[in-house]
Amino acid sequence: MDALTEKKVLVSGASIAGLSTAYWMNKLGYKVTVVEIANEPRTAGAAIDIRGTTVAVAKRMGIFEPLISNRLTVDLIEFKEADDRTAGSIVLKNEGEESSNDDIEIERDKFITILVEVLKNDVDFMFNNSITALSETENDIIATFKDGTKRAFDLVFGCDGSHSGVRKIWFGHETEYSYFLNAYFQSPSSINC
Ligand SMILES: Cc1cc2nc3c(=O)[nH]c(=O)nc-3n(C[C@H](O)[C@H](O)[C@H](O)COP(=O)(O)OP(=O)(O)OC[C@H]3O[C@@H](n4cnc5c(N)ncnc54)[C@H](O)[C@@H]3O)c2cc1C
Protein backbone atom coordinates (compact mmCIF):
# COMPACT_ATOMS: atom_id res chain seq x y z
CA MET A 1 0.00 0.00 0.00
CA ASP A 2 1.29 3.45 -0.91
CA ALA A 3 2.49 5.43 2.11
CA LEU A 4 0.22 8.33 1.10
CA THR A 5 -2.96 6.25 0.89
CA GLU A 6 -4.16 7.29 4.31
CA LYS A 7 -3.29 10.97 3.81
CA LYS A 8 -6.43 12.98 3.26
CA VAL A 9 -6.84 16.03 1.06
CA LEU A 10 -9.74 18.45 0.92
CA VAL A 11 -10.23 20.50 -2.25
CA SER A 12 -12.69 23.41 -2.14
CA GLY A 13 -14.30 24.07 -5.53
CA ALA A 14 -15.29 21.69 -8.33
CA SER A 15 -14.31 23.63 -11.42
CA ILE A 16 -11.14 23.52 -13.53
CA ALA A 17 -8.61 24.14 -10.75
CA GLY A 18 -10.40 21.97 -8.17
CA LEU A 19 -10.98 18.97 -10.43
CA SER A 20 -7.43 19.14 -11.83
CA THR A 21 -5.99 19.34 -8.31
CA ALA A 22 -8.21 16.41 -7.26
CA TYR A 23 -6.93 14.40 -10.23
CA TRP A 24 -3.26 14.90 -9.42
CA MET A 25 -3.58 14.50 -5.65
CA ASN A 26 -5.48 11.24 -6.20
CA LYS A 27 -2.77 10.13 -8.63
CA LEU A 28 -0.15 10.88 -5.97
CA GLY A 29 -1.98 8.52 -3.60
CA TYR A 30 -3.96 10.91 -1.41
CA LYS A 31 -7.56 10.21 -0.40
CA VAL A 32 -9.34 13.18 -1.97
CA THR A 33 -12.61 14.91 -1.04
CA VAL A 34 -13.95 17.79 -3.13
CA VAL A 35 -16.44 20.20 -1.53
CA GLU A 36 -18.51 22.37 -3.87
CA ILE A 37 -20.89 25.11 -2.80
CA ALA A 38 -23.22 24.49 -5.77
CA ASN A 39 -25.20 21.34 -6.42
CA GLU A 40 -22.86 20.23 -9.23
CA PRO A 41 -19.44 21.08 -10.71
CA ARG A 42 -19.22 24.50 -12.37
CA THR A 43 -19.92 24.13 -16.09
CA ALA A 44 -20.87 27.71 -16.97
CA GLY A 45 -18.45 29.97 -18.80
CA ALA A 46 -16.68 30.48 -22.08
CA ALA A 47 -14.97 27.70 -24.03
CA ILE A 48 -11.48 26.56 -22.97
CA ASP A 49 -8.36 26.51 -25.12
CA ILE A 50 -5.86 23.73 -24.53
CA ARG A 51 -2.60 24.48 -26.25
CA GLY A 52 1.17 24.57 -25.67
CA THR A 53 2.32 22.71 -22.57
CA THR A 54 -1.26 21.95 -21.49
CA VAL A 55 -1.59 19.47 -24.39
CA ALA A 56 1.16 17.33 -22.81
CA VAL A 57 -0.56 17.65 -19.41
CA ALA A 58 -3.87 16.49 -20.92
CA LYS A 59 -2.07 13.45 -22.40
CA ARG A 60 -0.53 12.59 -19.02
CA MET A 61 -4.01 12.84 -17.45
CA GLY A 62 -5.41 10.40 -20.02
CA ILE A 63 -8.03 12.92 -21.21
CA PHE A 64 -6.49 13.87 -24.54
CA GLU A 65 -8.59 11.47 -26.68
CA PRO A 66 -11.96 12.52 -25.19
CA LEU A 67 -10.89 16.17 -25.56
CA ILE A 68 -10.19 15.60 -29.26
CA SER A 69 -13.49 13.80 -29.85
CA ASN A 70 -15.50 16.52 -28.07
CA ARG A 71 -13.60 19.52 -29.44
CA LEU A 72 -15.32 22.61 -30.78
CA THR A 73 -14.54 23.25 -34.42
CA VAL A 74 -14.86 26.88 -35.41
CA ASP A 75 -14.12 27.45 -39.09
CA LEU A 76 -15.33 31.01 -39.47
CA ILE A 77 -16.21 33.99 -37.26
CA GLU A 78 -18.59 36.54 -38.76
CA PHE A 79 -19.41 39.99 -37.39
CA LYS A 80 -23.03 40.84 -38.13
CA GLU A 81 -24.96 44.09 -38.50
CA ALA A 82 -28.39 44.32 -36.88
CA ASP A 83 -29.99 43.35 -40.21
CA ASP A 84 -27.79 40.21 -40.42
CA ARG A 85 -25.44 41.68 -43.05
CA THR A 86 -21.88 40.42 -42.54
CA ALA A 87 -19.67 43.39 -41.67
CA GLY A 88 -16.47 41.38 -41.50
CA SER A 89 -15.18 37.88 -40.97
CA ILE A 90 -12.17 35.91 -39.84
CA VAL A 91 -11.42 32.55 -41.47
CA LEU A 92 -9.96 30.23 -38.83
CA LYS A 93 -9.85 27.08 -40.91
CA ASN A 94 -10.13 26.67 -44.67
CA GLU A 95 -12.38 24.01 -46.17
CA GLY A 96 -10.79 20.56 -45.99
CA GLU A 97 -8.05 21.76 -43.63
CA GLU A 98 -7.41 19.41 -40.67
CA SER A 99 -7.68 20.80 -37.12
CA SER A 100 -4.36 20.89 -35.26
CA ASN A 101 -4.14 18.55 -32.27
CA ASP A 102 -1.81 21.09 -30.63
CA ASP A 103 -4.64 23.58 -30.19
CA ILE A 104 -7.94 22.25 -28.90
CA GLU A 105 -10.95 24.41 -28.08
CA ILE A 106 -13.71 22.75 -26.07
CA GLU A 107 -16.95 23.89 -24.44
CA ARG A 108 -16.53 24.21 -20.70
CA ASP A 109 -19.36 21.79 -19.83
CA LYS A 110 -17.82 19.08 -22.01
CA PHE A 111 -14.37 19.64 -20.50
CA ILE A 112 -15.74 19.44 -16.95
CA THR A 113 -17.75 16.29 -17.79
CA ILE A 114 -14.54 14.64 -19.06
CA LEU A 115 -12.67 15.57 -15.87
CA VAL A 116 -15.51 14.32 -13.64
CA GLU A 117 -15.63 11.06 -15.60
CA VAL A 118 -11.97 10.28 -14.79
CA LEU A 119 -12.45 11.20 -11.11
CA LYS A 120 -15.87 9.91 -10.15
CA ASN A 121 -14.79 6.45 -8.96
CA ASP A 122 -11.78 7.67 -6.98
CA VAL A 123 -12.76 11.00 -5.43
CA ASP A 124 -15.53 11.82 -2.92
CA PHE A 125 -17.72 14.79 -3.82
CA MET A 126 -19.70 16.89 -1.33
CA PHE A 127 -22.16 19.19 -3.12
CA ASN A 128 -24.30 21.98 -1.62
CA ASN A 129 -21.69 22.37 1.09
CA SER A 130 -18.71 24.58 1.90
CA ILE A 131 -16.01 25.13 4.48
CA THR A 132 -17.03 27.56 7.23
CA ALA A 133 -13.94 27.24 9.45
CA LEU A 134 -10.43 25.78 9.38
CA SER A 135 -8.25 25.11 12.40
CA GLU A 136 -4.79 23.62 12.47
CA THR A 137 -3.79 21.04 15.08
CA GLU A 138 -0.39 19.41 15.45
CA ASN A 139 -1.21 16.70 12.91
CA ASP A 140 -4.26 17.83 10.95
CA ILE A 141 -6.36 20.61 9.59
CA ILE A 142 -9.89 20.39 10.93
CA ALA A 143 -12.51 21.62 8.46
CA THR A 144 -15.95 22.61 9.67
CA PHE A 145 -18.63 22.48 6.98
CA LYS A 146 -21.82 24.45 6.43
CA ASP A 147 -23.87 21.33 7.28
CA GLY A 148 -22.29 21.35 10.75
CA THR A 149 -19.97 18.35 10.27
CA LYS A 150 -16.24 18.46 11.06
CA ARG A 151 -13.53 16.39 9.40
CA ALA A 152 -9.75 16.14 9.67
CA PHE A 153 -7.48 16.47 6.63
CA ASP A 154 -3.75 16.61 6.00
CA LEU A 155 -3.96 19.26 3.29
CA VAL A 156 -6.61 21.77 2.18
CA PHE A 157 -6.58 23.37 -1.29
CA GLY A 158 -8.57 26.52 -1.99
CA CYS A 159 -9.63 26.13 -5.64
CA ASP A 160 -12.84 28.07 -5.13
CA GLY A 161 -12.39 30.89 -7.59
CA SER A 162 -11.06 34.44 -7.61
CA HIS A 163 -13.00 35.34 -4.44
CA SER A 164 -11.94 32.11 -2.72
CA GLY A 165 -13.77 31.19 0.47
CA VAL A 166 -10.74 29.24 1.74
CA ARG A 167 -8.45 32.22 1.18
CA LYS A 168 -10.90 34.43 3.06
CA ILE A 169 -11.05 32.01 6.02
CA TRP A 170 -7.28 31.58 6.19
CA PHE A 171 -5.91 35.00 5.20
CA GLY A 172 -8.83 37.34 5.87
CA HIS A 173 -11.09 39.36 3.61
CA GLU A 174 -9.52 40.22 0.23
CA THR A 175 -9.87 43.96 0.90
CA GLU A 176 -7.12 43.47 3.52
CA TYR A 177 -4.49 42.46 0.98
CA SER A 178 -5.68 43.51 -2.49
CA TYR A 179 -4.77 46.94 -3.82
CA PHE A 180 -5.47 48.91 -6.96
CA LEU A 181 -2.67 48.88 -9.54
CA ASN A 182 -4.00 52.01 -11.29
CA ALA A 183 -4.99 50.02 -14.31
CA TYR A 184 -8.10 48.30 -15.58
CA PHE A 185 -8.17 45.01 -17.47
CA GLN A 186 -10.76 43.92 -20.01
CA SER A 187 -11.07 40.18 -20.68
CA PRO A 188 -11.02 39.48 -24.48
CA SER A 189 -13.86 36.96 -24.01
CA SER A 190 -16.05 39.74 -22.65
CA ILE A 191 -15.17 42.01 -25.59
CA ASN A 192 -16.20 39.26 -28.00
CA CYS A 193 -19.70 39.02 -26.58
C1 LIG B 1 -16.12 37.29 -17.72
C2 LIG B 1 -15.13 36.15 -17.67
C3 LIG B 1 -14.79 35.53 -18.86
C4 LIG B 1 -13.86 34.50 -18.86
N1 LIG B 1 -13.56 33.91 -20.03
C5 LIG B 1 -12.69 32.87 -20.06
C6 LIG B 1 -12.39 32.19 -21.29
O1 LIG B 1 -12.87 32.55 -22.34
N2 LIG B 1 -11.57 31.14 -21.27
C7 LIG B 1 -10.99 30.74 -20.11
O2 LIG B 1 -10.26 29.78 -20.14
N3 LIG B 1 -11.23 31.38 -18.95
C8 LIG B 1 -12.05 32.43 -18.90
N4 LIG B 1 -12.30 33.07 -17.73
C9 LIG B 1 -11.55 32.75 -16.55
C10 LIG B 1 -12.21 31.64 -15.81
O3 LIG B 1 -12.71 32.17 -14.63
C11 LIG B 1 -11.18 30.55 -15.58
O4 LIG B 1 -10.77 30.02 -16.82
C12 LIG B 1 -11.64 29.35 -14.77
O5 LIG B 1 -13.03 29.26 -14.62
C13 LIG B 1 -11.00 29.43 -13.42
O6 LIG B 1 -11.17 28.16 -12.86
P1 LIG B 1 -11.14 27.94 -11.33
O7 LIG B 1 -11.37 26.48 -11.12
O8 LIG B 1 -9.91 28.56 -10.74
O9 LIG B 1 -12.34 28.82 -10.73
P2 LIG B 1 -13.90 28.85 -11.08
O10 LIG B 1 -14.20 28.31 -12.45
O11 LIG B 1 -14.36 30.21 -10.73
O12 LIG B 1 -14.49 27.81 -10.05
C14 LIG B 1 -14.62 28.02 -8.69
C15 LIG B 1 -15.48 26.88 -8.15
O13 LIG B 1 -15.54 27.00 -6.73
C16 LIG B 1 -16.89 26.98 -6.31
N5 LIG B 1 -16.96 27.76 -5.08
C17 LIG B 1 -16.97 29.09 -4.93
N6 LIG B 1 -16.97 29.43 -3.64
C18 LIG B 1 -16.96 28.25 -2.94
C19 LIG B 1 -16.94 27.93 -1.57
N7 LIG B 1 -16.95 28.89 -0.62
N8 LIG B 1 -16.94 26.63 -1.22
C20 LIG B 1 -16.95 25.65 -2.16
N9 LIG B 1 -16.97 25.90 -3.49
C21 LIG B 1 -16.96 27.19 -3.88
C22 LIG B 1 -17.67 27.56 -7.47
O14 LIG B 1 -19.04 27.19 -7.42
C23 LIG B 1 -16.94 26.94 -8.64
O15 LIG B 1 -17.37 25.63 -8.93
C24 LIG B 1 -13.25 34.09 -17.67
C25 LIG B 1 -13.63 34.70 -16.48
C26 LIG B 1 -14.56 35.72 -16.48
C27 LIG B 1 -14.92 36.40 -15.18
The ligand as a Tripos MOL2 file, in Angstrom:
@<TRIPOS>MOLECULE
LIG
   53    58     1     0     0
SMALL
NO_CHARGES

@<TRIPOS>ATOM
      1 C1        -16.1230   37.2940  -17.7170 C.3       1 LIG1
      2 C2        -15.1330   36.1490  -17.6710 C.ar      1 LIG1
      3 C3        -14.7890   35.5320  -18.8590 C.ar      1 LIG1
      4 C4        -13.8610   34.4950  -18.8580 C.ar      1 LIG1
      5 N1        -13.5550   33.9080  -20.0330 N.ar      1 LIG1
      6 C5        -12.6860   32.8700  -20.0640 C.ar      1 LIG1
      7 C6        -12.3930   32.1900  -21.2930 C.ar      1 LIG1
      8 O1        -12.8670   32.5490  -22.3430 O.2       1 LIG1
      9 N2        -11.5660   31.1390  -21.2700 N.ar      1 LIG1
     10 C7        -10.9940   30.7400  -20.1100 C.ar      1 LIG1
     11 O2        -10.2580   29.7790  -20.1390 O.2       1 LIG1
     12 N3        -11.2280   31.3830  -18.9460 N.ar      1 LIG1
     13 C8        -12.0490   32.4320  -18.8960 C.ar      1 LIG1
     14 N4        -12.3000   33.0730  -17.7310 N.ar      1 LIG1
     15 C9        -11.5510   32.7540  -16.5510 C.3       1 LIG1
     16 C10       -12.2100   31.6370  -15.8060 C.3       1 LIG1
     17 O3        -12.7120   32.1670  -14.6300 O.3       1 LIG1
     18 C11       -11.1850   30.5500  -15.5760 C.3       1 LIG1
     19 O4        -10.7740   30.0180  -16.8160 O.3       1 LIG1
     20 C12       -11.6400   29.3530  -14.7740 C.3       1 LIG1
     21 O5        -13.0280   29.2580  -14.6160 O.3       1 LIG1
     22 C13       -10.9990   29.4290  -13.4210 C.3       1 LIG1
     23 O6        -11.1700   28.1560  -12.8640 O.3       1 LIG1
     24 P1        -11.1370   27.9410  -11.3300 P.3       1 LIG1
     25 O7        -11.3690   26.4790  -11.1230 O.co2     1 LIG1
     26 O8         -9.9120   28.5600  -10.7430 O.co2     1 LIG1
     27 O9        -12.3360   28.8240  -10.7340 O.3       1 LIG1
     28 P2        -13.8950   28.8450  -11.0820 P.3       1 LIG1
     29 O10       -14.1950   28.3140  -12.4460 O.co2     1 LIG1
     30 O11       -14.3580   30.2090  -10.7300 O.co2     1 LIG1
     31 O12       -14.4940   27.8100  -10.0500 O.3       1 LIG1
     32 C14       -14.6170   28.0180   -8.6910 C.3       1 LIG1
     33 C15       -15.4780   26.8840   -8.1450 C.3       1 LIG1
     34 O13       -15.5360   27.0000   -6.7310 O.3       1 LIG1
     35 C16       -16.8880   26.9790   -6.3100 C.3       1 LIG1
     36 N5        -16.9610   27.7560   -5.0780 N.ar      1 LIG1
     37 C17       -16.9720   29.0930   -4.9340 C.ar      1 LIG1
     38 N6        -16.9740   29.4290   -3.6430 N.ar      1 LIG1
     39 C18       -16.9650   28.2540   -2.9430 C.ar      1 LIG1
     40 C19       -16.9450   27.9350   -1.5690 C.ar      1 LIG1
     41 N7        -16.9500   28.8910   -0.6230 N.pl3     1 LIG1
     42 N8        -16.9360   26.6310   -1.2190 N.ar      1 LIG1
     43 C20       -16.9460   25.6460   -2.1600 C.ar      1 LIG1
     44 N9        -16.9710   25.8980   -3.4850 N.ar      1 LIG1
     45 C21       -16.9630   27.1900   -3.8770 C.ar      1 LIG1
     46 C22       -17.6710   27.5600   -7.4690 C.3       1 LIG1
     47 O14       -19.0440   27.1950   -7.4210 O.3       1 LIG1
     48 C23       -16.9370   26.9360   -8.6440 C.3       1 LIG1
     49 O15       -17.3710   25.6350   -8.9310 O.3       1 LIG1
     50 C24       -13.2470   34.0880  -17.6670 C.ar      1 LIG1
     51 C25       -13.6300   34.7000  -16.4840 C.ar      1 LIG1
     52 C26       -14.5580   35.7220  -16.4770 C.ar      1 LIG1
     53 C27       -14.9250   36.3980  -15.1820 C.3       1 LIG1
@<TRIPOS>BOND
     1     1     2 1
     2     2     3 ar
     3     2    52 ar
     4     3     4 ar
     5     4     5 ar
     6     4    50 ar
     7     5     6 ar
     8     6     7 ar
     9     6    13 1
    10     7     8 2
    11     7     9 ar
    12     9    10 ar
    13    10    11 2
    14    10    12 ar
    15    12    13 ar
    16    13    14 ar
    17    14    15 1
    18    14    50 ar
    19    15    16 1
    20    16    17 1
    21    16    18 1
    22    18    19 1
    23    18    20 1
    24    20    21 1
    25    20    22 1
    26    22    23 1
    27    23    24 1
    28    24    25 2
    29    24    26 1
    30    24    27 1
    31    27    28 1
    32    28    29 2
    33    28    30 1
    34    28    31 1
    35    31    32 1
    36    32    33 1
    37    33    34 1
    38    33    48 1
    39    34    35 1
    40    35    36 1
    41    35    46 1
    42    36    37 ar
    43    36    45 ar
    44    37    38 ar
    45    38    39 ar
    46    39    40 ar
    47    39    45 ar
    48    40    41 1
    49    40    42 ar
    50    42    43 ar
    51    43    44 ar
    52    44    45 ar
    53    46    47 1
    54    46    48 1
    55    48    49 1
    56    50    51 ar
    57    51    52 ar
    58    52    53 1
@<TRIPOS>SUBSTRUCTURE
     1 LIG1         1 GROUP 0 **** ****
